[in-house]
Amino acid sequence: MVNKTEFGLRNDVYRRPLATALNRLSITQGWKCADIGAGGGDVSIALAGVVGAKGRVYAVDNNPQARNEVAKAAAEHSQVIAITQKAESLRLPELVDLAFCRFLLMHVKDPVLVLSKMASAVKETGWIVAQEPITSSGRIDNKAFSMPDCSNPDIGALLPGLVKKANLKIIDAWAEAPAGAGPGPIADYLKSLTGIDPGEDSVVLPPLVTVIARPC
């Protein structure tokens, strides 16, 4: 039986595709990672728990407020270093074993540039993991999701091709969508995202496309 790492993401409705990707890499203590578009730092902190005190996690976000939130949330994890920086201008203090992003490329103007910057931030033996949604494939009572204010709401459907355009070698790729009906974490997440309370309706959240890649 394969032992899988617990990433401390029980309240994250997309925790399963994330944990699957990270377990695929056999991430362990001592790794150096970069969480690009870190937001509040949930993934960064989860990574810190795996890489341990000898590892390092760079939580990168272009929003200074996000940096402050990460610093506060990661107060007990000295290996988490919060950096305010645009993904398009990514430049870390050192090369890392893993450059990770989730729900980032859907907001940028040039996703290929960002993927290329992530590739330049990893070691020759390092990994790039990108996770992006196909928003319009999500369903509430069989009605399609809509995010008109997002630059690339369905970028997940293009993600494998974008990764290849960034001159990366795809190692694995798949799509996965959380689903539910009635009260619970799926409904709570939907309300926080859209303001819509689905009641007892069936909900299929937008599929998250994961691509695991390495530098060519």
C-alpha positions as a LaTeX table, in Angstrom:
\begin{tabular}{lrrr}
\hline
Residue & $x$ (\AA) & $y$ (\AA) & $z$ (\AA) \\
\hline
Met1 & 0.00 & 0.00 & 0.00 \\
Val2 & 1.33 & 3.43 & $-1.00$ \\
Asn3 & 1.69 & 5.92 & 1.83 \\
Lys4 & 0.26 & 9.30 & 0.88 \\
Thr5 & 1.18 & 12.58 & 2.47 \\
Glu6 & $-1.54$ & 14.54 & 4.29 \\
Phe7 & $-1.29$ & 18.14 & 3.14 \\
Gly8 & $-3.50$ & 19.76 & 5.76 \\
Leu9 & $-6.11$ & 20.85 & 3.21 \\
Arg10 & $-9.30$ & 19.38 & 4.69 \\
Asn11 & $-11.27$ & 22.60 & 4.15 \\
Asp12 & $-10.07$ & 23.03 & 0.57 \\
Val13 & $-12.68$ & 21.60 & $-1.83$ \\
Tyr14 & $-9.98$ & 21.16 & $-4.48$ \\
Arg15 & $-7.65$ & 19.37 & $-2.07$ \\
Arg16 & $-7.84$ & 16.02 & $-3.86$ \\
Pro17 & $-6.35$ & 17.09 & $-7.24$ \\
Leu18 & $-3.73$ & 19.10 & $-5.34$ \\
Ala19 & $-2.76$ & 16.20 & $-3.08$ \\
Thr20 & $-2.72$ & 13.83 & $-6.06$ \\
Ala21 & $-0.33$ & 16.09 & $-7.94$ \\
Leu22 & 2.03 & 16.60 & $-5.02$ \\
Asn23 & 2.06 & 12.92 & $-4.12$ \\
Arg24 & 2.86 & 12.18 & $-7.76$ \\
Leu25 & 6.10 & 14.11 & $-7.20$ \\
Ser26 & 6.95 & 12.36 & $-3.92$ \\
Ile27 & 7.62 & 15.74 & $-2.35$ \\
Thr28 & 9.45 & 15.37 & 0.94 \\
Gln29 & 11.46 & 17.15 & 3.62 \\
Gly30 & 14.14 & 19.54 & 2.46 \\
Trp31 & 12.44 & 20.54 & $-0.80$ \\
Lys32 & 12.43 & 24.16 & $-1.89$ \\
Cys33 & 9.11 & 25.25 & $-3.39$ \\
Ala34 & 7.47 & 28.34 & $-4.86$ \\
Asp35 & 3.72 & 28.92 & $-4.61$ \\
Ile36 & 3.03 & 31.47 & $-7.34$ \\
Gly37 & $-0.16$ & 33.48 & $-6.83$ \\
Ala38 & $-0.21$ & 32.33 & $-3.22$ \\
Gly39 & $-3.17$ & 34.42 & $-2.09$ \\
Gly40 & $-3.81$ & 33.81 & 1.61 \\
Gly41 & $-1.10$ & 31.15 & 1.69 \\
Asp42 & $-3.11$ & 27.98 & 2.40 \\
Val43 & $-1.10$ & 25.94 & $-0.09$ \\
Ser44 & 2.18 & 27.53 & 1.00 \\
Ile45 & 1.54 & 26.55 & 4.61 \\
Ala46 & 0.54 & 23.03 & 3.60 \\
Leu47 & 3.78 & 22.72 & 1.63 \\
Ala48 & 5.74 & 24.01 & 4.62 \\
Gly49 & 4.40 & 21.18 & 6.72 \\
Val50 & 5.79 & 18.68 & 4.21 \\
Val51 & 9.19 & 20.19 & 3.42 \\
Gly52 & 9.92 & 20.74 & 7.11 \\
Ala53 & 12.31 & 23.11 & 8.82 \\
Lys54 & 15.11 & 22.27 & 6.38 \\
Gly55 & 12.95 & 23.11 & 3.38 \\
Arg56 & 11.76 & 26.46 & 2.07 \\
Val57 & 8.55 & 27.79 & 0.55 \\
Tyr58 & 8.40 & 31.08 & $-1.34$ \\
Ala59 & 4.82 & 32.42 & $-1.24$ \\
Val60 & 4.66 & 34.81 & $-4.18$ \\
Asp61 & 1.77 & 37.18 & $-4.89$ \\
Asn62 & 1.49 & 40.57 & $-6.58$ \\
Asn63 & $-0.87$ & 41.86 & $-3.89$ \\
Pro64 & 0.93 & 43.37 & $-0.85$ \\
Gln65 & $-2.12$ & 42.58 & 1.29 \\
Ala66 & $-1.78$ & 38.91 & 0.37 \\
Arg67 & 1.84 & 39.05 & 1.47 \\
Asn68 & 0.78 & 40.32 & 4.87 \\
Glu69 & $-1.87$ & 37.61 & 5.16 \\
Val70 & 0.68 & 34.91 & 4.35 \\
Ala71 & 3.16 & 36.32 & 6.84 \\
Lys72 & 0.51 & 36.30 & 9.57 \\
Ala73 & $-0.81$ & 32.82 & 8.73 \\
Ala74 & 2.70 & 31.38 & 8.48 \\
Ala75 & 4.00 & 32.86 & 11.72 \\
Glu76 & 4.80 & 29.37 & 13.03 \\
His77 & 6.53 & 28.34 & 9.81 \\
Ser78 & 9.84 & 30.14 & 9.47 \\
Gln79 & 10.52 & 28.29 & 6.21 \\
Val80 & 7.73 & 30.27 & 4.47 \\
Ile81 & 9.01 & 33.46 & 2.88 \\
Ala82 & 6.35 & 35.85 & 1.54 \\
Ile83 & 7.33 & 37.84 & $-1.55$ \\
Thr84 & 5.39 & 40.60 & $-3.32$ \\
Gln85 & 6.08 & 40.11 & $-7.02$ \\
Lys86 & 4.24 & 39.79 & $-10.32$ \\
Ala87 & 4.29 & 36.31 & $-11.82$ \\
Glu88 & 5.35 & 37.84 & $-15.13$ \\
Ser89 & 8.48 & 39.18 & $-13.41$ \\
Leu90 & 9.19 & 36.11 & $-11.29$ \\
Arg91 & 12.69 & 36.06 & $-9.87$ \\
Leu92 & 13.43 & 34.02 & $-6.79$ \\
Pro93 & 16.52 & 34.16 & $-4.55$ \\
Glu94 & 17.40 & 30.58 & $-5.57$ \\
Leu95 & 16.32 & 27.76 & $-7.85$ \\
Val96 & 13.57 & 25.55 & $-6.42$ \\
Asp97 & 12.47 & 21.93 & $-6.70$ \\
Leu98 & 8.85 & 22.85 & $-7.41$ \\
Ala99 & 7.11 & 25.86 & $-8.94$ \\
Phe100 & 3.37 & 25.59 & $-8.37$ \\
Cys101 & 0.37 & 27.69 & $-9.36$ \\
Arg102 & $-3.39$ & 27.28 & $-9.00$ \\
Phe103 & $-6.10$ & 29.67 & $-10.20$ \\
Leu104 & $-3.35$ & 32.03 & $-11.39$ \\
Leu105 & $-3.10$ & 31.73 & $-15.18$ \\
Met106 & $-6.83$ & 32.43 & $-15.53$ \\
His107 & $-6.07$ & 36.00 & $-14.40$ \\
Val108 & $-2.90$ & 36.88 & $-16.35$ \\
Lys109 & $-2.55$ & 38.35 & $-19.84$ \\
Asp110 & 0.29 & 36.10 & $-20.97$ \\
Pro111 & 0.06 & 32.64 & $-19.38$ \\
Val112 & 2.86 & 31.24 & $-21.55$ \\
Leu113 & 5.22 & 33.91 & $-20.23$ \\
Val114 & 4.28 & 33.03 & $-16.65$ \\
Leu115 & 4.83 & 29.32 & $-17.28$ \\
Ser116 & 8.21 & 30.13 & $-18.82$ \\
Lys117 & 9.16 & 32.19 & $-15.77$ \\
Met118 & 8.14 & 29.30 & $-13.53$ \\
Ala119 & 10.30 & 26.95 & $-15.59$ \\
Ser120 & 13.29 & 29.27 & $-15.26$ \\
Ala121 & 12.82 & 29.24 & $-11.47$ \\
Val122 & 13.28 & 25.47 & $-11.04$ \\
Lys123 & 16.34 & 23.27 & $-10.98$ \\
Glu124 & 17.17 & 21.03 & $-13.94$ \\
Thr125 & 15.58 & 18.18 & $-11.99$ \\
Gly126 & 12.68 & 20.34 & $-10.79$ \\
Trp127 & 8.95 & 20.27 & $-11.43$ \\
Ile128 & 6.28 & 22.69 & $-12.63$ \\
Val129 & 2.68 & 22.08 & $-11.60$ \\
Ala130 & $-0.18$ & 24.21 & $-12.91$ \\
Gln131 & $-3.84$ & 23.80 & $-11.97$ \\
Glu132 & $-6.49$ & 25.85 & $-13.78$ \\
Pro133 & $-10.29$ & 25.58 & $-14.18$ \\
Ile134 & $-12.69$ & 25.14 & $-17.06$ \\
Thr135 & $-15.21$ & 27.49 & $-15.50$ \\
Ser136 & $-18.06$ & 27.11 & $-17.99$ \\
Ser137 & $-18.05$ & 23.33 & $-17.43$ \\
Gly138 & $-19.16$ & 23.83 & $-13.84$ \\
Arg139 & $-22.86$ & 23.29 & $-13.18$ \\
Ile140 & $-25.50$ & 24.47 & $-10.71$ \\
Asp141 & $-28.69$ & 22.44 & $-11.25$ \\
Asn142 & $-27.28$ & 21.76 & $-14.75$ \\
Lys143 & $-26.86$ & 25.47 & $-15.52$ \\
Ala144 & $-23.38$ & 26.53 & $-16.64$ \\
Phe145 & $-21.09$ & 28.70 & $-14.50$ \\
Ser146 & $-20.12$ & 32.14 & $-15.74$ \\
Met147 & $-17.21$ & 34.39 & $-14.75$ \\
Pro148 & $-17.40$ & 37.30 & $-17.24$ \\
Asp149 & $-14.95$ & 39.44 & $-15.27$ \\
Cys150 & $-12.16$ & 36.85 & $-15.47$ \\
Ser151 & $-9.55$ & 37.18 & $-18.24$ \\
Asn152 & $-9.35$ & 33.46 & $-19.06$ \\
Pro153 & $-12.23$ & 31.62 & $-17.31$ \\
Asp154 & $-11.79$ & 28.43 & $-19.38$ \\
Ile155 & $-8.01$ & 28.40 & $-19.54$ \\
Gly156 & $-7.91$ & 24.89 & $-18.12$ \\
Ala157 & $-9.12$ & 23.59 & $-21.49$ \\
Leu158 & $-6.02$ & 25.14 & $-23.09$ \\
Leu159 & $-3.54$ & 24.37 & $-20.33$ \\
Pro160 & $-1.70$ & 21.34 & $-21.81$ \\
Gly161 & $-1.06$ & 23.22 & $-25.06$ \\
Leu162 & 0.09 & 26.33 & $-23.21$ \\
Val163 & 2.54 & 24.24 & $-21.21$ \\
Lys164 & 4.02 & 22.85 & $-24.43$ \\
Lys165 & 4.24 & 26.38 & $-25.89$ \\
Ala166 & 6.31 & 27.29 & $-22.83$ \\
Asn167 & 8.78 & 24.60 & $-23.97$ \\
Leu168 & 8.01 & 22.26 & $-21.09$ \\
Lys169 & 7.73 & 18.48 & $-21.17$ \\
Ile170 & 4.36 & 17.22 & $-19.95$ \\
Ile171 & 4.74 & 14.30 & $-17.54$ \\
Asp172 & 1.09 & 13.91 & $-16.57$ \\
Ala173 & $-2.21$ & 15.74 & $-17.06$ \\
Trp174 & $-5.81$ & 15.17 & $-15.98$ \\
Ala175 & $-9.03$ & 16.93 & $-14.95$ \\
Glu176 & $-11.08$ & 16.52 & $-11.79$ \\
Ala177 & $-14.18$ & 18.26 & $-10.41$ \\
Pro178 & $-15.63$ & 18.23 & $-6.88$ \\
Ala179 & $-19.41$ & 17.75 & $-6.72$ \\
Gly180 & $-22.17$ & 17.77 & $-4.13$ \\
Ala181 & $-25.77$ & 18.57 & $-3.25$ \\
Gly182 & $-27.23$ & 20.33 & $-0.22$ \\
Pro183 & $-25.37$ & 22.03 & 2.65 \\
Gly184 & $-21.65$ & 21.37 & 2.96 \\
Pro185 & $-18.22$ & 22.55 & 1.79 \\
Ile186 & $-19.19$ & 22.55 & $-1.91$ \\
Ala187 & $-22.17$ & 24.83 & $-1.29$ \\
Asp188 & $-20.13$ & 27.04 & 1.04 \\
Tyr189 & $-17.38$ & 27.40 & $-1.55$ \\
Leu190 & $-19.90$ & 28.26 & $-4.25$ \\
Lys191 & $-21.49$ & 30.95 & $-2.08$ \\
Ser192 & $-18.08$ & 32.49 & $-1.33$ \\
Leu193 & $-17.19$ & 32.44 & $-5.03$ \\
Thr194 & $-20.44$ & 33.60 & $-6.65$ \\
Gly195 & $-22.79$ & 34.68 & $-3.86$ \\
Ile196 & $-25.24$ & 32.01 & $-4.99$ \\
Asp197 & $-26.79$ & 29.62 & $-2.48$ \\
Pro198 & $-27.55$ & 26.39 & $-4.40$ \\
Gly199 & $-29.92$ & 25.08 & $-1.73$ \\
Glu200 & $-30.50$ & 21.39 & $-2.43$ \\
Asp201 & $-29.51$ & 21.66 & $-6.12$ \\
Ser202 & $-26.77$ & 19.50 & $-7.54$ \\
Val203 & $-23.46$ & 21.31 & $-7.92$ \\
Val204 & $-20.47$ & 20.31 & $-10.02$ \\
Leu205 & $-17.66$ & 22.79 & $-9.50$ \\
Pro206 & $-15.54$ & 23.75 & $-12.50$ \\
Pro207 & $-13.15$ & 20.93 & $-13.41$ \\
Leu208 & $-9.60$ & 21.67 & $-12.42$ \\
Val209 & $-7.07$ & 20.67 & $-15.06$ \\
Thr210 & $-3.71$ & 19.67 & $-13.62$ \\
Val211 & $-0.53$ & 19.54 & $-15.68$ \\
Ile212 & 2.73 & 18.23 & $-14.24$ \\
Ala213 & 5.72 & 19.22 & $-16.32$ \\
Arg214 & 9.50 & 19.43 & $-16.31$ \\
Pro215 & 11.99 & 21.65 & $-18.13$ \\
Cys216 & 12.98 & 20.23 & $-21.52$ \\
\hline
\end{tabular}
